[in-house]
Amino acid sequence: MRDVVARAESAGCPVNVADAARLRDLAGTDHHQGVVAIVDAATPQLTLDDVLVHASEPPLLLVLDGVTDPHNLGACLRSADAFGAHAVVIPKDRAVGVNATVAKAASGAADTVPVITVTNLARALRDLKERGVWILGADAGGESLFDADVSGPVAWVLGAEGSGLRRLTRELCDRIVGIPLQGTVESLNVSVAAGICLYATRQQRTAVVARPPHQKP
């Protein structure tokens, strides 16, 4: 705790001592570990143009079609950070935005991965296609992820919990790619599936870079 206070003071953050009841009111929970930070939630609103222009490699995006569970969005942000996604795209309506629960579940990734909120998800997907980004829908019934080439500029699109990809969203995908499952479960949690898809793209990109020039694909 002394280290936390010292770091806060060195950064110019005022530190106030509060009792347990006040901390609980501020945090909205008893699980606050004795520290609550009050921060300015205002962050620059990035656009897809901002992300694509400044990307130092082919774009890798995660598009979530109507995810409403804040814990799932937070977990998706963690995977996006872990595997180098340039942004997470979410629709403005009928989906959860970045809130305190999302930020906690993301374990810091909400501050490192841009979350782009779009008014019209279908229009955003069309814009990405015009920019040469492949739209890959993660859903059952498509080609196997084990065999698919996902190494290029891609936007992985995953549907909401339970319902999956909406019809229009699915139709806008260039390809549908499924994760082969070996057990008895029929589907994966959206955040787990997002992590697998992003990992597959990162793994293929790394393999392509590491392959000697004389070696055939």
C-alpha positions as CSV (number, residue, x, y, z in Angstrom):
1,M,0.0,0.0,0.0
2,R,2.9,2.4,0.7
3,D,4.2,1.7,-2.8
4,V,0.8,2.6,-4.3
5,V,0.6,5.8,-2.3
6,A,4.2,6.7,-3.3
7,R,3.6,6.1,-7.0
8,A,0.3,8.2,-6.9
9,E,2.0,11.1,-5.1
10,S,5.0,11.0,-7.5
11,A,2.5,11.2,-10.4
12,G,0.9,14.2,-8.9
13,C,-2.3,12.4,-7.9
14,P,-3.9,13.6,-4.6
15,V,-4.3,10.8,-2.1
16,N,-7.1,10.7,0.5
17,V,-7.6,8.3,3.3
18,A,-11.1,6.9,3.6
19,D,-12.9,4.4,5.8
20,A,-14.2,1.0,4.6
21,A,-17.8,2.3,4.1
22,R,-16.6,5.2,1.8
23,L,-14.4,2.8,-0.2
24,R,-17.3,0.5,-0.7
25,D,-19.6,3.3,-1.9
26,L,-16.9,4.5,-4.3
27,A,-16.1,1.1,-5.7
28,G,-19.7,-0.3,-5.7
29,T,-18.3,-3.5,-4.2
30,D,-16.5,-4.9,-1.2
31,H,-13.8,-6.4,-3.5
32,H,-11.7,-3.2,-3.9
33,Q,-8.5,-4.4,-2.1
34,G,-8.3,-1.2,-0.1
35,V,-7.7,1.2,-3.0
36,V,-10.1,3.1,-5.3
37,A,-9.0,5.5,-8.1
38,I,-11.2,8.2,-9.4
39,V,-10.2,8.9,-13.0
40,D,-11.4,11.1,-15.8
41,A,-13.2,8.7,-18.2
42,A,-12.9,11.0,-21.1
43,T,-10.7,9.5,-23.8
44,P,-10.0,10.5,-27.4
45,Q,-12.6,9.0,-29.7
46,L,-10.7,7.1,-32.5
47,T,-12.1,6.2,-35.8
48,L,-11.4,3.3,-38.1
49,D,-9.5,5.7,-40.3
50,D,-7.2,6.6,-37.3
51,V,-6.4,3.0,-36.6
52,L,-5.8,1.9,-40.2
53,V,-3.6,4.9,-41.1
54,H,-1.3,4.4,-38.1
55,A,-1.1,0.6,-38.2
56,S,2.5,-0.6,-38.7
57,E,1.4,-3.9,-40.2
58,P,-1.7,-5.3,-42.0
59,P,-4.8,-4.5,-39.9
60,L,-5.9,-7.1,-37.4
61,L,-9.3,-6.1,-36.0
62,L,-11.9,-7.7,-33.8
63,V,-15.6,-6.9,-34.6
64,L,-18.2,-7.9,-32.0
65,D,-21.7,-8.1,-33.3
66,G,-24.0,-7.2,-30.4
67,V,-22.1,-8.6,-27.4
68,T,-24.0,-7.5,-24.3
69,D,-22.1,-9.2,-21.4
70,P,-19.5,-6.7,-20.0
71,H,-17.4,-9.6,-18.7
72,N,-17.2,-11.0,-22.3
73,L,-16.2,-7.7,-23.7
74,G,-13.6,-7.2,-21.1
75,A,-12.2,-10.7,-21.8
76,C,-12.2,-10.0,-25.6
77,L,-10.2,-6.8,-24.9
78,R,-7.6,-8.9,-23.0
79,S,-7.2,-11.2,-26.0
80,A,-7.1,-8.3,-28.4
81,D,-4.2,-6.8,-26.3
82,A,-2.4,-10.2,-26.0
83,F,-2.4,-10.9,-29.7
84,G,-1.8,-7.5,-31.1
85,A,-5.2,-6.5,-32.4
86,H,-5.3,-2.9,-33.6
87,A,-8.8,-2.2,-32.3
88,V,-12.1,-3.7,-31.2
89,V,-15.2,-2.5,-33.1
90,I,-18.6,-2.6,-31.5
91,P,-22.0,-1.2,-32.5
92,K,-23.5,1.7,-30.7
93,D,-26.9,0.1,-30.1
94,R,-27.8,-3.3,-28.6
95,A,-24.3,-3.9,-27.3
96,V,-22.4,-3.2,-24.1
97,G,-20.0,-0.3,-24.1
98,V,-16.8,0.2,-22.1
99,N,-17.9,0.6,-18.5
100,A,-16.4,0.0,-15.0
101,T,-17.2,-3.8,-15.2
102,V,-15.6,-4.1,-18.7
103,A,-12.5,-2.2,-17.6
104,K,-12.1,-4.4,-14.5
105,A,-12.6,-7.6,-16.6
106,A,-10.1,-6.3,-19.2
107,S,-7.3,-6.0,-16.5
108,G,-5.8,-2.9,-18.2
109,A,-6.5,-3.8,-21.8
110,A,-9.3,-1.2,-22.0
111,D,-6.6,1.4,-21.8
112,T,-4.4,-0.2,-24.4
113,V,-6.8,-1.4,-27.1
114,P,-8.9,1.2,-28.9
115,V,-12.6,0.5,-28.8
116,I,-14.3,2.0,-31.8
117,T,-18.1,2.4,-31.5
118,V,-19.9,2.6,-34.9
119,T,-23.5,3.7,-35.6
120,N,-23.9,1.2,-38.5
121,L,-21.9,-2.0,-38.2
122,A,-22.8,-3.1,-41.8
123,R,-21.5,0.2,-43.2
124,A,-18.3,-0.2,-41.2
125,L,-17.7,-3.7,-42.6
126,R,-18.3,-2.4,-46.1
127,D,-15.7,0.3,-45.5
128,L,-13.2,-2.2,-44.3
129,K,-13.8,-4.4,-47.4
130,E,-13.2,-1.4,-49.6
131,R,-9.8,-0.9,-47.8
132,G,-8.7,-4.4,-48.6
133,V,-9.5,-5.9,-45.2
134,W,-10.9,-9.5,-45.4
135,I,-14.0,-9.9,-43.2
136,L,-13.9,-13.3,-41.5
137,G,-16.9,-14.4,-39.7
138,A,-16.2,-16.9,-36.9
139,D,-19.2,-19.3,-37.0
140,A,-20.0,-22.9,-37.4
141,G,-20.5,-24.3,-40.9
142,G,-17.5,-22.5,-42.5
143,E,-14.1,-23.7,-43.5
144,S,-11.9,-25.1,-40.7
145,L,-9.7,-22.7,-38.9
146,F,-7.0,-25.4,-39.1
147,D,-6.9,-25.1,-42.9
148,A,-7.8,-21.4,-43.4
149,D,-5.4,-18.8,-44.5
150,V,-6.0,-16.0,-42.0
151,S,-2.6,-14.3,-42.2
152,G,-3.5,-11.2,-44.2
153,P,-5.3,-8.0,-43.3
154,V,-8.3,-9.4,-41.5
155,A,-11.3,-8.3,-39.3
156,W,-12.6,-11.2,-37.2
157,V,-16.4,-10.9,-36.7
158,L,-18.0,-12.7,-33.8
159,G,-21.7,-12.7,-32.9
160,A,-23.5,-12.2,-29.7
161,E,-23.7,-14.7,-26.9
162,G,-26.2,-17.4,-27.8
163,S,-27.5,-16.0,-31.1
164,G,-24.3,-15.7,-33.0
165,L,-23.8,-13.6,-36.1
166,R,-26.9,-11.8,-37.4
167,R,-28.0,-12.6,-40.9
168,L,-26.8,-9.3,-42.5
169,T,-23.5,-9.4,-40.7
170,R,-22.9,-13.0,-41.9
171,E,-23.8,-12.1,-45.5
172,L,-21.2,-9.3,-45.4
173,C,-18.4,-11.6,-44.4
174,D,-16.0,-12.6,-47.2
175,R,-15.5,-16.0,-45.6
176,I,-17.0,-18.0,-42.7
177,V,-14.4,-19.8,-40.6
178,G,-15.2,-22.3,-37.9
179,I,-13.2,-23.5,-34.9
180,P,-13.1,-27.4,-35.0
181,L,-14.4,-28.8,-31.7
182,Q,-13.5,-32.2,-30.5
183,G,-15.7,-32.6,-27.4
184,T,-19.4,-32.6,-26.7
185,V,-20.0,-28.9,-26.5
186,E,-21.5,-27.3,-29.5
187,S,-20.0,-23.8,-29.2
188,L,-17.5,-21.7,-27.3
189,N,-17.9,-18.5,-25.2
190,V,-17.4,-15.5,-27.5
191,S,-14.4,-14.3,-25.6
192,V,-12.7,-17.7,-25.8
193,A,-13.5,-17.9,-29.6
194,A,-12.1,-14.4,-30.1
195,G,-8.8,-15.4,-28.4
196,I,-8.5,-18.5,-30.6
197,C,-9.1,-16.6,-33.8
198,L,-6.8,-13.7,-33.0
199,Y,-4.1,-16.2,-31.9
200,A,-4.4,-18.1,-35.2
201,T,-3.8,-14.9,-37.2
202,R,-0.9,-13.9,-35.1
203,Q,0.6,-17.4,-35.3
204,Q,0.3,-17.5,-39.1
205,R,1.8,-14.0,-39.5
206,T,4.7,-15.0,-37.3
207,A,5.2,-18.2,-39.3
208,V,5.2,-16.3,-42.6
209,V,7.8,-13.8,-41.4
210,A,10.0,-16.5,-40.0
211,R,10.0,-18.8,-43.1
212,P,13.3,-18.6,-45.1
213,P,12.9,-17.0,-48.5
214,H,13.8,-20.3,-50.3
215,Q,11.2,-22.3,-48.5
216,K,7.9,-22.8,-50.2
217,P,4.7,-22.1,-48.3
